[in-house]
Amino acid sequence: MIPFPIPLYIFEELLDSFLDILVVACFFVPKAPAPNTSSRVSVHLVKELVVAIIILLRSLNSDEPYDLVDVTTDKVKVLIKIR
């Protein structure tokens, strides 16, 4: 496997474009899955998953700092901040 690194903002833009395609596809696909279908994954479910991933990426790309890890024990304190 060859890794192909891309910046997060480009990945977010690709997901945003994919979300636009899914929104249009949701107009043509019924919300309830067909009873004879073995797959439980629908276009509507994929759309909601993409929305959740975009929200997660936007929170990672925000300009405000946040604590990624903050663990304190008796002798050790581990604090990783994202700025």
C-alpha positions as CSV (number, residue, x, y, z in Angstrom):
1,M,0.0,0.0,0.0
2,I,1.4,3.4,-1.0
3,P,0.3,6.2,1.3
4,F,-1.1,9.3,-0.4
5,P,-1.1,12.2,2.0
6,I,-3.4,15.1,1.4
7,P,-4.0,18.1,3.6
8,L,-7.1,18.1,5.8
9,Y,-8.6,21.1,4.1
10,I,-8.5,19.4,0.7
11,F,-10.0,16.2,2.2
12,E,-12.8,18.4,3.7
13,E,-13.5,20.0,0.3
14,L,-13.7,16.6,-1.3
15,L,-16.1,15.4,1.3
16,D,-18.1,18.6,0.9
17,S,-18.4,17.9,-2.9
18,F,-19.3,14.3,-2.2
19,L,-22.0,15.5,0.2
20,D,-23.5,17.6,-2.5
21,I,-23.8,14.5,-4.7
22,L,-25.4,12.6,-1.9
23,V,-28.0,15.3,-1.2
24,V,-29.1,15.1,-4.9
25,A,-29.1,11.3,-4.7
26,C,-31.3,11.4,-1.6
27,F,-34.1,13.0,-3.7
28,F,-34.3,9.9,-5.9
29,V,-33.8,7.1,-3.3
30,P,-36.6,6.3,-0.8
31,K,-35.7,6.9,2.9
32,A,-36.9,3.4,4.0
33,P,-34.9,0.5,2.7
34,A,-36.6,-2.1,0.6
35,P,-37.7,-5.1,2.7
36,N,-35.9,-7.6,0.4
37,T,-32.5,-5.8,0.7
38,S,-29.8,-7.5,2.7
39,S,-27.8,-4.3,3.1
40,R,-28.7,-1.9,5.9
41,V,-26.5,0.9,4.5
42,S,-28.5,3.4,2.5
43,V,-27.7,6.6,0.8
44,H,-29.3,8.6,3.6
45,L,-27.1,6.8,6.2
46,V,-23.9,7.6,4.1
47,K,-25.0,11.2,3.9
48,E,-25.3,11.5,7.7
49,L,-21.9,9.8,8.1
50,V,-20.3,12.3,5.7
51,V,-21.9,15.2,7.6
52,A,-20.5,13.8,10.9
53,I,-17.0,13.5,9.4
54,I,-17.1,17.0,8.0
55,I,-18.1,18.4,11.4
56,L,-15.2,16.4,13.0
57,L,-12.7,17.8,10.4
58,R,-13.9,21.3,10.9
59,S,-13.4,21.0,14.7
60,L,-9.9,19.8,14.1
61,N,-9.2,22.7,11.7
62,S,-10.6,25.4,13.9
63,D,-8.2,28.2,15.0
64,E,-8.9,27.9,18.8
65,P,-6.5,25.7,20.8
66,Y,-7.8,22.6,22.6
67,D,-6.5,19.8,24.8
68,L,-6.0,16.5,22.9
69,V,-4.9,14.6,26.0
70,D,-5.0,15.7,29.6
71,V,-4.1,12.9,32.0
72,T,-2.9,13.5,35.6
73,T,-1.8,10.8,38.0
74,D,0.1,10.9,41.3
75,K,3.6,11.3,39.7
76,V,3.0,12.1,36.1
77,K,1.0,14.7,34.1
78,V,0.6,14.3,30.4
79,L,-0.9,17.3,28.5
80,I,-1.0,17.5,24.7
81,K,-2.3,20.8,23.3
82,I,-3.3,21.5,19.7
83,R,-2.8,25.1,18.6
